[in-house]
Amino acid sequence: MLGDRFQLYDEIEIRHYLKNAKVIEPFGKEGSIGKLRCKFGDCGIEFGCKISQKTLFVITVKEC
């Protein structure tokens, strides 16, 4: 689970990081994959996401 891996146990906190993430690889057309990166303290999280029907789907997550 995302919260266990990155010590983020609050759903609101995870949502906050997604909202404040910077776009690293822009999303092209509907359904294409892009990357978002969020830094907090000395750590960072990179999200591999896609947007489909105005909904953000997180596909992969890794530390950066």
Secondary structure by P-SEA (a helix, b strand, c coil): ccccccccccaaaaaaaaaacccccccccccccbbbbbbcccbbbbbbccccccbbbbcccccc
